[in-house]
Amino acid sequence: VVPSVAVREGVLKSIDIMKEHFETLYDRPPFEHFVYDSKRLGKVRQFVGSNQIQIMVINIQSFQKDVADKDLSKMTEDELKKLNVINRESDRMSGRRPIEFIQAANPIVIIDEPQSVDTTEKSQRAIGNLNPMVPLRYSATHRNPYNLLYKLDPIKAYDLRLVKRIEVASVRSDENFNDAYVKLISTDNSNGIRARIEIHREGRNGPRTTKLWVKQGDDLFERSDQREAYRQGYIVQNIDCTPGTEYIEFNQGRLLELGQEAGGQRNDIMKAQIYETVEQHLKKERALKGKGIKVLSLFFIDRVANYRIYNDDGTTALGKIGQWIEEAYRDLTAKPIYKGLIPFDIAQVHDGYFSRDNHGHAKDTRGNTADDEDTYNLIMRDKEQLLDPNVPLRFIFSHSALREGWDNPNVFQICTLNETQSLEKKRQEIGRGLRLPVNEAGERVHDETVNRLTVIANESY
């Protein structure tokens, strides 16, 4: 049982690799596997009736619609249609519900990334409704460990040399308290309309950066303990909490969208992070030259448009992040120490994995929509290809796709250009680069001087 398309694709890739391994040990594959599809219920019969081990991969959403305490015989036609197909009676299943076949099998249920699966009472009931012999939960970031059977925590994994060592290159701003600094962190309408912002506030030892909640009519001059920079034009005039279009507006027309800031140095910090990442990448390329180990760098960004712009006439252009990486790459590869190190043109060495709209334009998503499916397929399909030194791509940009479900052992640099508040999300992102690298022969590398993941972090990390 998996929470998302991304994790499903990762599981399928793992099963394919495992199948190849078992085929070298046995005369024939010891198991069959498939993805549950409500249009192919015959596979559910196969799952129950076959004399071979059967592995069914199913998204929690496929059987999550709640039927607890309901008499199906008394439900209306419209109510029945709202149920998952797996919970409806079907002629193809001899008039029975597909889930009854699964229940009769008394299956072993393996839950991958349970912190994203059994998070609600409804989900937990749905898992129980499968009538499992035993549910097993696997995760690096459990919310509830239930009955803990085995634990391989980060410290133990590090002590056993199963993961890379992490080092941090931190890029921080020189505090400039003369400007009126405001950043919109979040909006909320659960208890009146309000916004959480970050400003500079007068303190006993001078100004300091402070987060606070504001509502319409609040004056930042007063909320900052009368900092002179906020005296004119910083009265909150409007707050919009609409998901995807959140903003805060001040009198005199100043407007900030979610994650935006005024009077700060965010662009300078991001540019410095990108430069540092490219430099760290080239240092690693130089150190590993001739060893057959490809180096990859991974960037997490807040908005696709910051990396690539789609014009109305069908042409594309680089956003500010795209321009900055090309500037940094040109500047650094012109130095004698790095010249000729990567034998590919700048445009070939960086690209983004983003979901696309109906026009083929990349767009911002949360990573759990139907639009993300093709993106995940592409990432999973390219996963091993990316390890080939002859494939030019070195610098990978992602908006939401590369968290749970994807990792690549040869990611040596992770650059955090996004503003992540969630500790769990930060752990998931950093986890994309923790596996030990492999060389072009597919052999795992255990050299501790090589196995270092550099996180180029902004201040929110």
C-alpha positions as CSV (number, residue, x, y, z in Angstrom):
1,V,0.0,0.0,0.0
2,V,1.5,3.3,-1.1
3,P,0.5,7.0,-0.6
4,S,1.3,8.5,-4.0
5,V,2.2,7.9,-7.6
6,A,5.9,8.8,-6.8
7,V,6.2,6.1,-4.1
8,R,4.3,3.6,-6.3
9,E,6.8,4.1,-9.1
10,G,9.7,3.7,-6.7
11,V,8.3,0.5,-5.4
12,L,7.7,-0.9,-8.9
13,K,11.3,-0.1,-9.8
14,S,12.6,-1.9,-6.6
15,I,10.4,-4.9,-7.4
16,D,11.8,-5.1,-11.0
17,I,15.4,-5.0,-9.7
18,M,14.5,-7.6,-7.0
19,K,12.9,-9.9,-9.7
20,E,16.1,-9.8,-11.7
21,H,18.0,-10.8,-8.6
22,F,15.8,-13.8,-7.9
23,E,15.9,-14.9,-11.5
24,T,19.6,-15.5,-11.1
25,L,18.9,-17.7,-8.1
26,Y,15.9,-19.7,-9.3
27,D,14.8,-21.3,-12.6
28,R,11.8,-19.0,-12.9
29,P,10.6,-15.8,-11.2
30,P,9.4,-16.7,-7.7
31,F,6.5,-14.2,-7.7
32,E,4.2,-12.1,-10.0
33,H,3.4,-8.5,-9.4
34,F,1.0,-5.9,-10.7
35,V,-0.6,-2.5,-10.0
36,Y,-4.2,-2.6,-8.9
37,D,-6.4,-1.1,-11.6
38,S,-10.2,-0.8,-11.1
39,K,-10.7,-1.5,-14.8
40,R,-8.8,-4.9,-14.6
41,L,-10.4,-6.7,-11.7
42,G,-9.3,-10.1,-13.1
43,K,-5.9,-9.3,-11.6
44,V,-7.6,-9.4,-8.1
45,R,-8.9,-12.9,-8.9
46,Q,-5.3,-13.8,-9.9
47,F,-4.0,-12.3,-6.6
48,V,-6.3,-14.7,-4.6
49,G,-6.3,-17.8,-6.8
50,S,-2.7,-18.2,-8.1
51,N,-0.4,-20.8,-6.6
52,Q,2.5,-18.3,-7.0
53,I,3.5,-15.6,-4.6
54,Q,1.5,-12.5,-5.7
55,I,2.5,-8.9,-5.0
56,M,-0.3,-6.3,-5.6
57,V,0.8,-2.6,-5.4
58,I,-2.2,-0.4,-4.6
59,N,-2.6,3.3,-3.7
60,I,-4.5,4.0,-0.4
61,Q,-6.9,6.2,-2.4
62,S,-8.2,3.2,-4.3
63,F,-9.8,1.7,-1.2
64,Q,-10.0,4.5,1.2
65,K,-13.7,5.7,0.7
66,D,-15.3,4.8,4.0
67,V,-17.9,2.1,4.2
68,A,-17.7,1.5,7.9
69,D,-21.1,0.9,9.7
70,K,-23.0,1.1,6.4
71,D,-25.4,-1.5,5.1
72,L,-24.5,-1.6,1.3
73,S,-27.9,-3.2,0.5
74,K,-29.7,0.0,1.8
75,M,-27.5,2.5,0.0
76,T,-28.9,4.4,-3.0
77,E,-27.4,4.0,-6.5
78,D,-25.8,7.5,-6.2
79,E,-24.2,6.5,-2.8
80,L,-22.9,3.3,-4.2
81,K,-21.3,5.1,-7.2
82,K,-19.3,7.3,-4.8
83,L,-17.6,4.3,-3.3
84,N,-14.3,3.0,-4.6
85,V,-14.8,0.3,-7.3
86,I,-13.1,-2.1,-4.9
87,N,-16.0,-1.7,-2.5
88,R,-18.8,-2.1,-5.0
89,E,-20.5,-5.4,-6.1
90,S,-19.4,-6.4,-9.6
91,D,-20.7,-8.8,-12.2
92,R,-17.1,-9.4,-13.1
93,M,-16.5,-10.7,-9.6
94,S,-19.6,-13.1,-9.5
95,G,-21.7,-10.3,-7.9
96,R,-19.3,-9.9,-5.0
97,R,-17.1,-6.9,-4.0
98,P,-13.4,-7.1,-5.1
99,I,-12.3,-6.3,-1.6
100,E,-14.0,-9.6,-0.3
101,F,-11.5,-11.6,-2.4
102,I,-8.6,-9.7,-0.9
103,Q,-10.1,-10.2,2.6
104,A,-10.4,-13.9,2.0
105,A,-6.7,-14.1,1.1
106,N,-5.8,-12.8,4.5
107,P,-2.9,-10.9,2.9
108,I,0.4,-9.6,4.3
109,V,0.0,-5.8,4.0
110,I,3.2,-3.8,3.6
111,I,2.7,-0.1,4.0
112,D,5.4,2.1,2.4
113,E,5.8,5.6,3.9
114,P,3.0,5.1,6.5
115,Q,3.4,8.7,7.7
116,S,1.6,9.6,4.4
117,V,-0.8,6.6,4.3
118,D,-2.5,5.8,7.6
119,T,-2.7,9.4,8.8
120,T,-6.4,9.5,9.5
121,E,-9.0,7.2,11.2
122,K,-10.6,6.6,7.8
123,S,-7.3,5.4,6.4
124,Q,-6.6,3.1,9.4
125,R,-10.1,1.6,9.1
126,A,-9.4,1.0,5.4
127,I,-6.2,-0.8,6.2
128,G,-8.0,-3.0,8.8
129,N,-10.8,-3.7,6.2
130,L,-8.2,-5.6,4.1
131,N,-8.3,-8.2,6.8
132,P,-4.5,-8.5,6.9
133,M,-2.6,-11.4,8.4
134,V,-0.1,-8.7,9.6
135,P,0.5,-5.1,8.5
136,L,4.2,-4.0,8.2
137,R,5.1,-0.3,8.1
138,Y,8.4,0.9,6.6
139,S,9.6,4.5,6.8
140,A,12.5,6.7,7.8
141,T,10.2,9.3,9.3
142,H,7.4,7.5,11.2
143,R,4.8,9.6,13.0
144,N,3.6,6.5,15.0
145,P,6.0,3.6,15.3
146,Y,3.2,1.2,16.6
147,N,4.9,-2.1,17.6
148,L,8.5,-1.4,16.7
149,L,10.3,-4.5,15.2
150,Y,13.5,-3.0,13.7
151,K,15.1,0.4,13.7
152,L,17.9,1.6,11.6
153,D,18.2,5.2,12.6
154,P,20.4,7.9,11.0
155,I,23.2,7.5,13.6
156,K,23.3,3.7,13.3
157,A,23.2,3.9,9.5
158,Y,26.1,6.4,9.6
159,D,28.1,4.3,12.1
160,L,27.6,1.2,9.8
161,R,28.7,3.4,6.8
162,L,25.5,2.7,5.0
163,V,24.9,6.4,4.1
164,K,27.0,9.4,3.1
165,R,28.4,11.8,5.6
166,I,26.5,15.1,5.5
167,E,28.3,18.5,5.5
168,V,26.6,21.9,5.3
169,A,27.7,24.9,3.3
170,S,25.5,27.6,4.8
171,V,24.8,30.8,2.9
172,R,23.6,33.7,5.1
173,S,22.8,37.3,4.5
174,D,24.6,40.2,6.1
175,E,21.9,41.8,8.2
176,N,20.8,45.1,6.7
177,F,18.3,46.7,9.1
178,N,18.0,50.0,7.3
179,D,15.4,48.8,4.8
180,A,11.8,48.0,5.7
181,Y,11.9,44.2,5.5
182,V,8.7,42.1,5.2
183,K,8.2,38.5,4.1
184,L,4.8,36.7,3.8
185,I,5.2,33.2,5.4
186,S,1.5,32.0,5.4
187,T,-2.1,33.0,5.6
188,D,-4.9,31.5,7.7
189,N,-8.7,32.0,7.8
190,S,-9.6,29.3,10.4
191,N,-10.0,31.9,13.1
192,G,-10.5,35.2,11.3
193,I,-8.4,36.3,8.3
194,R,-4.8,36.8,9.2
195,A,-1.3,36.5,7.8
196,R,2.0,35.3,9.3
197,I,4.9,37.6,8.3
198,E,8.5,38.2,9.1
199,I,9.8,41.7,9.9
200,H,12.6,43.5,11.7
201,R,11.6,44.4,15.2
202,E,13.3,46.7,17.7
203,G,14.8,44.8,20.7
204,R,16.8,45.6,23.7
205,N,20.0,45.0,21.8
206,G,18.9,46.5,18.5
207,P,16.7,45.2,15.7
208,R,16.1,41.5,15.2
209,T,14.2,39.3,12.8
210,T,10.8,38.3,14.2
211,K,7.8,36.3,13.0
212,L,4.3,37.5,13.9
213,W,0.6,37.2,13.0
214,V,-1.2,40.3,11.6
215,K,-4.7,41.2,10.5
216,Q,-6.4,43.9,8.4
217,G,-5.7,47.3,9.8
218,D,-2.5,46.4,11.7
219,D,0.3,49.0,11.4
220,L,3.8,47.5,11.1
221,F,5.2,50.7,12.5
222,E,3.5,49.8,15.8
223,R,4.0,46.0,15.6
224,S,7.7,46.5,15.0
225,D,7.9,48.6,18.2
226,Q,8.1,51.8,16.1
227,R,10.9,51.1,13.7
228,E,11.3,54.1,11.6
229,A,11.5,52.1,8.3
230,Y,7.9,51.1,8.7
231,R,6.4,54.5,9.5
232,Q,5.0,55.1,6.0
233,G,2.9,52.7,3.9
234,Y,2.9,49.5,6.0
235,I,-0.7,49.3,7.2
236,V,-2.3,46.0,6.3
237,Q,-5.1,46.7,3.9
238,N,-6.0,43.3,2.5
239,I,-5.2,39.6,3.1
240,D,-6.2,36.8,0.6
241,C,-6.2,33.2,1.9
242,T,-7.3,31.6,-1.4
243,P,-5.0,28.5,-1.9
244,G,-2.5,29.2,-4.7
245,T,-3.1,32.9,-4.8
246,E,-2.3,34.0,-1.2
247,Y,-1.1,37.6,-0.7
248,I,-0.9,40.5,1.7
249,E,-1.5,44.1,0.6
250,F,-0.4,47.3,2.4
251,N,-1.7,50.8,1.9
252,Q,0.1,52.7,-0.9
253,G,-0.2,49.5,-3.0
254,R,2.6,47.3,-1.8
255,L,1.7,43.6,-2.4
256,L,3.5,40.4,-1.4
257,E,2.6,36.9,-2.6
258,L,3.3,33.8,-0.5
259,G,7.0,33.3,0.1
260,Q,7.9,36.7,-1.4
261,E,9.8,39.4,0.5
262,A,10.4,43.1,0.2
263,G,13.6,44.8,1.4
264,G,15.5,41.6,2.0
265,Q,18.3,39.9,0.2
266,R,16.7,36.6,-0.9
267,N,17.8,36.9,-4.5
268,D,21.4,37.6,-3.5
269,I,21.3,34.6,-1.1
270,M,19.8,32.2,-3.8
271,K,22.4,33.4,-6.3
272,A,25.2,32.7,-3.8
273,Q,23.8,29.3,-3.1
274,I,23.7,28.4,-6.8
275,Y,27.3,29.6,-7.3
276,E,28.4,27.6,-4.2
277,T,26.6,24.4,-5.5
278,V,28.2,24.6,-8.9
279,E,31.6,25.1,-7.4
280,Q,31.1,22.2,-5.0
281,H,30.0,20.1,-7.9
282,L,33.0,20.9,-10.0
283,K,35.3,20.2,-7.1
284,K,33.7,16.7,-6.7
285,E,33.9,16.1,-10.5
286,R,37.6,16.9,-10.4
287,A,38.3,14.7,-7.4
288,L,36.5,11.7,-9.0
289,K,37.8,12.2,-12.5
290,G,38.8,8.8,-13.9
291,K,37.0,6.8,-11.2
292,G,33.8,6.2,-13.3
293,I,31.6,7.9,-10.7
294,K,29.1,10.4,-12.1
295,V,28.3,13.5,-10.0
296,L,24.8,14.9,-9.8
297,S,23.5,18.0,-8.0
298,L,19.9,18.4,-6.9
299,F,18.1,21.8,-6.5
300,F,14.7,22.2,-4.7
301,I,12.9,25.4,-5.9
302,D,9.6,27.1,-4.8
303,R,8.3,28.1,-8.2
304,V,8.8,26.6,-11.7
305,A,8.7,30.1,-13.2
306,N,11.9,31.0,-11.3
307,Y,13.7,28.4,-13.4
308,R,11.9,28.4,-16.7
309,I,9.4,30.8,-18.3
310,Y,6.8,29.8,-20.9
311,N,5.9,32.6,-23.3
312,D,2.6,33.1,-25.0
313,D,4.1,32.5,-28.4
314,G,5.2,29.0,-27.4
315,T,8.9,29.9,-26.9
316,T,10.7,29.3,-23.6
317,A,13.2,31.4,-21.7
318,L,15.3,30.9,-18.6
319,G,13.9,32.3,-15.3
320,K,16.3,33.9,-12.9
321,I,17.5,30.6,-11.4
322,G,18.2,29.2,-14.8
323,Q,20.2,32.3,-15.7
324,W,22.1,32.2,-12.5
325,I,23.2,28.6,-12.9
326,E,24.4,29.3,-16.5
327,E,26.3,32.4,-15.3
328,A,27.9,30.4,-12.4
329,Y,28.8,27.5,-14.7
330,R,30.4,29.7,-17.4
331,D,32.3,31.7,-14.8
332,L,33.6,28.7,-12.9
333,T,34.4,26.5,-16.0
334,A,36.5,29.3,-17.4
335,K,38.9,28.9,-14.6
336,P,42.0,26.8,-15.6
337,I,41.3,24.3,-12.7
338,Y,37.9,23.4,-14.1
339,K,38.3,24.0,-17.8
340,G,37.2,21.1,-20.0
341,L,36.2,19.0,-16.9
342,I,32.6,18.5,-18.2
343,P,32.7,18.0,-22.0
344,F,29.1,19.3,-22.6
345,D,27.4,22.6,-23.4
346,I,25.9,24.6,-20.6
347,A,22.3,24.1,-21.9
348,Q,22.7,20.3,-21.8
349,V,23.9,19.9,-18.2
350,H,20.9,21.3,-16.4
351,D,17.1,20.5,-16.6
352,G,14.0,20.3,-14.5
353,Y,11.6,17.5,-13.6
354,F,8.2,19.3,-13.4
355,S,4.6,18.3,-14.0
356,R,3.0,19.8,-17.2
357,D,-0.3,21.4,-18.1
358,N,-2.3,20.7,-21.3
359,H,-0.1,22.9,-23.3
360,G,3.1,21.1,-22.3
361,H,4.2,23.9,-20.0
362,A,5.8,23.0,-16.7
363,K,3.7,24.1,-13.6
364,D,3.8,24.2,-9.8
365,T,2.1,21.2,-8.2
366,R,2.1,19.5,-4.8
367,G,3.4,16.2,-6.1
368,N,0.2,14.2,-5.6
369,T,-2.0,15.0,-8.6
370,A,-2.7,13.1,-11.9
371,D,-0.5,15.6,-13.7
372,D,2.5,14.4,-11.7
373,E,2.3,10.8,-13.0
374,D,4.2,11.4,-16.3
375,T,6.8,13.3,-14.4
376,Y,7.4,10.4,-12.0
377,N,7.5,7.9,-14.8
378,L,10.2,10.0,-16.5
379,I,12.2,10.3,-13.4
380,M,12.0,6.6,-12.6
381,R,12.8,5.6,-16.2
382,D,15.8,8.0,-16.2
383,K,17.0,7.0,-12.8
384,E,19.7,4.6,-14.0
385,Q,20.4,6.5,-17.2
386,L,21.3,9.5,-15.1
387,L,24.3,7.5,-13.7
388,D,25.8,7.2,-17.2
389,P,28.8,9.7,-17.5
390,N,28.0,10.1,-21.2
391,V,24.5,11.5,-20.4
392,P,25.1,15.3,-20.1
393,L,22.6,16.1,-17.3
394,R,24.4,17.0,-14.1
395,F,22.2,19.6,-12.4
396,I,18.6,18.6,-11.6
397,F,15.8,21.0,-10.6
398,S,12.6,19.9,-8.9
399,H,9.5,21.6,-7.6
400,S,7.6,18.8,-5.8
401,A,8.5,15.6,-7.6
402,L,11.7,14.5,-5.9
403,R,10.7,13.8,-2.3
404,E,9.3,10.4,-1.2
405,G,9.8,7.7,-3.8
406,W,12.9,9.0,-5.7
407,D,16.5,9.0,-4.9
408,N,19.7,8.7,-6.8
409,P,22.9,7.4,-5.2
410,N,25.1,9.8,-7.1
411,V,23.5,13.0,-5.8
412,F,26.5,14.6,-4.0
413,Q,25.1,18.2,-3.6
414,I,21.6,19.3,-2.5
415,C,20.7,23.0,-2.8
416,T,17.7,24.2,-0.9
417,L,16.3,27.2,-2.7
418,N,12.8,26.7,-1.3
419,E,11.5,27.8,2.1
420,T,10.6,24.6,3.8
421,Q,8.9,24.9,7.2
422,S,8.2,21.1,7.8
423,L,11.0,19.1,9.5
424,E,9.6,16.0,7.9
425,K,9.8,17.5,4.4
426,K,13.4,18.6,5.0
427,R,14.4,15.1,6.1
428,Q,12.7,13.7,3.0
429,E,14.5,16.1,0.7
430,I,17.9,15.5,2.2
431,G,17.2,11.8,2.1
432,R,17.2,12.0,-1.7
433,G,21.0,12.1,-1.7
434,L,22.1,9.9,1.2
435,R,22.5,6.6,-0.5
436,L,26.1,5.4,-1.2
437,P,27.2,6.1,-4.8
438,V,27.8,3.6,-7.5
439,N,30.4,3.6,-10.3
440,E,29.6,3.0,-14.0
441,A,29.9,-0.8,-13.5
442,G,27.0,-0.5,-11.0
443,E,29.3,-1.4,-8.0
444,R,28.7,0.4,-4.7
445,V,31.5,2.7,-3.6
446,H,32.6,2.5,0.0
447,D,35.3,5.1,0.0
448,E,34.6,7.5,2.9
449,T,36.6,10.3,1.2
450,V,34.1,10.1,-1.7
451,N,30.9,9.5,0.3
452,R,30.0,13.0,1.3
453,L,26.7,14.8,0.7
454,T,27.0,18.6,0.7
455,V,23.8,20.5,1.6
456,I,24.0,24.1,0.4
457,A,21.4,25.5,2.9
458,N,19.6,28.8,3.2
459,E,18.7,30.2,6.6
460,S,15.4,28.4,7.0
461,Y,17.3,25.1,7.0
